[in-house]
Amino acid sequence: MPKATFSFSMNKYYQSYEKKVGEAKEEAFQKLKSNAINLKANAVVGISIDVETNPTSGLIIVSITGTAVKII
């Protein structure tokens, strides 16, 4: 009877994790841009990015803040 083997690649795990964080950051940037456009701004200054994770639930929280301005 053949033995069952189990392998886990941390490299694959980290690549997947990095991809998900990148997707969450892109979505947050798009929302920031949309909010700035709604405020009739044409630029955002002082952008700050905060990424938090919860390893037990797999939750990724990305917060992006900035000041919407209109440059004349």
N, C-alpha and C positions, 0 to 999 in steps of 0.2 A: 504494500500500500504506500503510495507516494506521500511525502510530508507536505503539509501546507506551509507556505512561507508568507510572511507579511513584511512589506518594506514601505518606508515612508520617506519621501524626499523633501527635506527642509527647503532646498533650493526652489523646488516647484511651489511649495507653500508660500514662500516669501515673494516669489514672482506674482502669484495670484493676489496676494495681499497688497503688494505695491500697485498692481493694476486697479484694484478696487479703490484704494486711496486716491489714485490719480483721477478716476472717474468721479468720485465724490467731490474732489477739488474743482474739477472742470464744471460740474453742475453748480457749485457754489459761486464760481466766478461768473457764470452765465446769469445767475439770479442777481448778483451784484450789478452787473451791466444793465440788466433789465430795470432794476430799481432806479439806477442813475438816469436812464433814458426817461422813465416815468416822471422824474423830478426835473426834466428839461436840462440836465447836466450833459456836458460833453467830455468830462474826464472824472476820474476818481483818484484822489491822492491819499497818502498815508495808509496804504493797504496793509492790513495785518492778518495773518493766517494762523489759525489754531486747529490742530488735528488731535482729537482724542479717540482712544479706542477702548473697548471693553472686551478683553480676551475671552471671557466666559460666554458672552452672548454673540460675539463677532460683530458687534455694533461699531460703526465708524462714524464719528461726528466731526464735521468740518465747519468751522466758523470763519467767515471772512468779513472783515469790517473795513470801512474806508469812508472818506468824506467826498461826497459828490459835489463837483464844482462846475461852473460854467466859465470857460476861458474865452475872453473877448479878443 
